[in-house]
Amino acid sequence: MNILNIKKEFPVLQKKINGKKLIYFDNACTALKPKPVIKAVNDYYQNLGVCSGDRSSHHLSWQVQELVEKTKENVRQFINASSSDDIIWTKNTTEGINLIAASLPIRKTKNEIVLTTLEHHSNLLPFYEQSKKRGFEIKILSPNKDGTLDLDKLNKIITKKTALVAITHLSNVTGLVYPVKKIADMAHSKEAKILVDDAQYVASHKEDVQKNKIDYLVFSGHKIGAPTGIGVLYVRKGHLKNFSPFNVGGGTVQSVKIKGNNIYVKYLPSSSGFEAGIQHYAGIAGLDSSVNFLSNIGYQKITRKIESLTRYARQQLQNINEVRFLTNYKKQKPSSLISFYLQPKKLSLYDFNLYLNYELKDYIIAVRCGHHCAQPLHDFLGHPISMRLSFFIYNTKEEIDIFIKALKKFLKNS
């Protein structure tokens, strides 16, 4: 599928906003939705719209149950899990991490959680809140000033008391990819587990949880063109056995009995025991469609295209005197995003963001401006905010050229 045909699959890119064309560089926040995903969501509501067959027992519910099981198998293949029962539906990446933080077995001899300053707030705050309730210790490693991780320092921080290492695979700020397989080996050598935040990585790179020896992995459907409100938590086979219940209620129970004022409950031991309540069936249908959409294009093509766009944007930006990158990209392989700020400080990124939305004649250019839900990392790197350009399969070099032209004009008139 060539780029023109890909663009046609995304309705919002075919319309004008206030008479202007949209250039969308905010894909790290959420990707736009293609026609097959929109159709899949509409089909569920128009033709099904009922509970799944593990709750009800009629023809339509069995069809929904078939859809749920088919999508779990599709997601299993998508990340190369060993079983579809390793997949738990969540609302998003954030809920998956909260589930791990609240449910992970913690013992006196295994009561340390290792984090890094690189993390999105969603991979920091759940552990912070649960540490107060559950009494485990948090240890945080800062990266090098160029955004890379010192693996020797990380290896020293991970000890025999470490229960979990939680790490991003691709930073939503630096855009750097981190070596999760090596980190997994470090963790496993000390009998610790690894949780990988794959929210950014899975949108532009093929994930393989078995090859990378990942114990827990989370991602959000909306980052890959699926609806909002559907996410995935992968838990390696056998690791759920000692988990504490998280959300409980309908769909999680083997048996409940009441004797006097006492309640006796036995929860399901499988992934279903962590999927309380009615699920987001329309979101599941959309996720199934988005996985198929990307798989049909082919991840090798997707990665090559997105990395090419990122490399090109770097080259264009580094030729502008006022642009400063948050990290040293010269030695780093391009991924899917770039963050930068402007020097001198009197040049306002927020003003430039407004300029991109209101002052261009023919275009509205959507970017991200702020700390990107990673305030500690921005503080560590010495800049409270940055502007982020993030790319997906429908973006082009021509769109980057339009952005660069707009930036140069803004700087000239500032």
N, C-alpha and C positions, 0 to 999 in steps of 0.2 A: 504494500500500500504506500503510494507516494505521499508527499507532504500535503499536496492540494486535496487529495482524497481524505487524508486524515483530518484536515481542518474542517472539511464539510461534515464530518461526523459529530462536530461539537456545535450545537445550535447557537450558543451565546456568541460564538465567533462570527456568525453569519449576520448578526443584527448590528444596528448602530445604536449607540448610547448618546443621547443628546446630539444626534446627527454625526457622531464620530465613531470611527472604528476602534475596537478594543485590542490592545496589545497586553497580554496577560503574563506577567513575570512574578506572580505570587503563588506559584505552584507548591512551594514548601509549606504554605499554610493549608491550601486545599487545591486539588486539581479540578478542572472543569469536567462536566459530565457528558459522555458521548451518547448518541442516540440509542444504541442497544441497551445501555443501562437505564435510560429514561423509559424505554419500552418495557423492559423487564419489570420495573417498579409499577408502571401502569397496568401491565398484564396481571400482576398479583392482585391489585385492588379491584380491577374490573372483572376478572374471571375467577378469582378465588376468594381472598378477603376473609379467610377463616383461620382457626387454630390448626396446629399440626396434629397428626394422628397419634402422637404420644399423649394427647389430652382428650381429643374427641375421637369418634369412631364412625365416621361417615365418608362418603366418596371424596368430597372436596378436602377433608382433613388429611386423608391418605395421600392426596396429591401434594399437599403442602409438606407433609412429612418426607415424601420422596424428594422434593425440592431441597429441603434442609439437608438430608443425607447426601444428596448429589453434590451440593455445594461444599459440604465438609470434605468430601473426597477430592473435589476440585482444588480446594485450599491446601489439602494435604500434599497433592502433587505440586502445587505452586511453590511451596517452601521445602518440599522433599521430606516431610515428616514420615515416620514409619507406619502410622495408623491414623485414621480419621478421628479416633477417640482421643487423640492428643490435642484436638482443636476444641477450644472453648469460645463461644460467642460472647463478646463484650460490646459496650457502647463505642469504645474507642481505645486508643493506646493508654490513655490516662487511667481508665477503669481497670485495664489489665494489670498495670503496675500497682494500683491500689490493692487489687486482689492478692498479688504476690506479697506485698508488704504486710498485709493483714493476716495472711494464711500460712506463710512459710514457717516450717518448724524451726523454733529457736530453743536451744538448750544452753545451760550455763557454760558448757565447754565449747559451744558454737554460737557465739552471741555478737559477732561483728558483721557489719554490712559495709562493704567498700564501695564508695562512689567517687566521681571525679567532678571537678569544677566545670567540665564541659557540658554537663547535663542540662537538658530542658527542665524547667520547674517540675514537670510531671514525673521526672525520674529522680527528683530530690525530695519534694515535699511529702509524698506518701510515706517515705522511710523516716523522715523527720517526725511526722505526727505519730507514726506507729512506734517509734523508738521511745516516746514518752509513755505510751500505754503498755508496751511489751518489754521494756527494759533492755533492749539491745543497744550496742554501741555503734556509732557511725564514724567511719574513717574516710577522709576526703583527700584525694590526690589532685593537686593542680597540674595542669599541663606545662610544657615549655612555653616560652613567650611566642614561639612561632606556631603554637596551636597543636603541636605534636605531643605524644605521650612518651615519657621516659619509662620504658618497660622494666628496666632494672629497679627503679624506685617503686613501681607498681608491685613487682614481685616481692619486694621487702615488706610492703604494707600488708599484702595478703599473708595471713598466718594460719596456723592450725586452728585458731579460734574463729576464722572467717567462715560465715555461713553462706554469704552471697556476695558476688561482685556484679554490680549493675552498671552497664556501660552503653553509650550510644554507638551504633554502627557507623552512622554518618551524621556529623554535627549539623544541626540546623542553623548554626552561626558561622562556623569556620568553613563548612563544606568539605572538611577532611574526612577520609574514611579510616577507621581505626581497626587494627588487626585482631578481630574478635577470636579467631581460632587460636592464636598464640596466647591471648588472655585466658581463653577457656582452658588451655593446657596448664597455665599457671594455677588457675583456680582448682582444677581437678587434682593437681599434684599435691594439694593441701586439703583435699576432700571438701572443697567448697563448690558451690554451684555458680553458674553465670546466667544473668538476665540481660538480654540484648534488646534495646530500644531500636526497632527497625523502621520506625515511622517514616524516616527520610530515605533510607537505603532501598527499601523494597519497591519504591516508585521508579527507580532508575537502574537497579541492578538485580540480577537473579540471586535469590537467597537459597541456601542449602543448609538446613539446620543440622543435618547429620554430618555433612562434610566439615562444618564449622564447630561441631561438638557443643551445640547450644542446648542448655537445659530449659530455659524459658525465653520466649520471644513474643514481642507485642508489636502490632501495627494497626493502623486505622484504615478502613476501607476508603474513606473520602480522599486519601492521599493518592489513590490509584484510580480515581474516577468513579468509584462506587458512591452510594448515598452517604450522607452524614448519619451518625447514630449506629453504625455497625463496625465492630472491630474484631480482632482475633488475638487470643492468647494461646500460644503453643506451650504445652507442658510435656517434656520428654517422658516417655513411658515409664511408669513406676514411681514418678516423683509426686503424684497426687496423693499417694497412699496415706501420708501423714499430715496432709493439709487440714487446717481448721476451716469450718464453713465460713463463707463470706456473706453474700446475699442468700437468704434462705426463704423458703415458701413453696409455692406450687411448682411442681416439676423437679424438685430436688430430693424428694422423699421416697424411701422404701416403705417405711411404716411410721405412724404416729399413734400413740395410745395415751389416754388420760386415766389416771387412777387418783382419785381425790383431787388434790391441788397440784399434783405432779404430772409433768408431761414427759413421756419417753419417746424419743425420736431416733430413727436410724436413717441416715442420709444415703443417697445413692453414691457408690464408690467411684463411679466413672465421671467423665467430664460433665455429664448431665447434672450432677450434684452441685455444679457451680453456675448453672444457667437458670436462675430463679425467675419465675413469672413468664408471661407471654413474651416470646422473642420478636425481634424486629424482622418479620418475615419478608416484608417488601425490601428491606435493606439487604437481607440475605440473598434475595433474587437479584438485586442490583450488583452485589459483590460477585456472585457467580458470573454475571455478564461481564463485569469489568475484568475479572481474571481471564476470561475467554478472549476478550478484546485485546488485551496486552499479549497474551500467549500467541494469538494468531499473527500479530505483528512480529513477534519474536524478540526475546530479551537481548540477544546479541545486537540486533539492529537498534533497539531502544537505547541501550547503554552507549553504543558508539555514537548515536546522534546527539544524545544529551551531553555527553562528555565533549563532543566537538563544539557544541554551542557554548559550553562553559569555558573551554579553552579560548575560543574566539572572543568572548566577552572580556576575559582577562587581558588579552592582547590589546584590545581597544581601550580599555580603562587605564592600563598602566602607562599609556602614552599621554595621559592628561595630568598636568602638573599638580593640580589640586586634589587628585584622588589618592587616598591612602588605604591600602587593604588592612583588614583586621589581623591577617596572618600572612606569613611568607609563602606565597603560592608558587614561587619559582621552582622549588624542589618537590612540589607536590603534584600528583596526578590529578587532573580535573575530575570533578564528580558531577554535581547537579546544581550548585549554587555558589554565589560569591557575595561576601559582605564587605562594605567599604564605608569610609567617612570622608569628609572634605576638610582640607586644610587651606587657609586659616580657619579657626573655629567660628569666626563671625559668619561664615557661609553655613546657612541652616539647611539641614536635610529635610526638615519639616516644610520649609518654604519650597524646596525643590519638589517634594511630594505633591504639594498643592499645585505647583506649576504643571506637573505631569497630568494632573486630573482636570485642570480648568483652563490652562493658558495655551495649549497646543491647538492649532487650527483644525487638524484632521484626525487626531488620535487622542484617546485616553489610555495612558500607560499605567497599569496596576503593578505596584511594587510593595514591599514591606519596609516600613520605617519604624524603628524602635529598638527594644532590647530582645525581641523575638522570644519572649518567655524564657530567657536565659540571662537574667540580670547579673548573677555572680560571675559568669564568664566575661561579660562586657566590662564589669568592674575590674576583673583580673587583667584584662587586656588594656585597660586604661582609657576606655571610651564608653560613655553611658549608653549611646545608641549607635546604630549603623543602618545603612540602607542595604537591603538584600534583593538580589536578582536570582530567581530560581526558575529552572527550565523544565519543560515537559515535551512530549512528542510532537505537539502542534506548533512549537516555537520555531523561528527561523533566524538566520543571520541578518536578513533584511530588517527584521524587527529590532535586533540589537543595534543596527546602524541608525535606526530612527531614534532609539533611546540615546545613543552617544551624541547624535546631532542636537537633541534637546538639551542634554547636559552641557554641552559646549556653549550653546546659546544662553542658557541660564547663567553660567559662570561669567560669560562676557558682559551680561547686563547687571550682574550683582555688584 
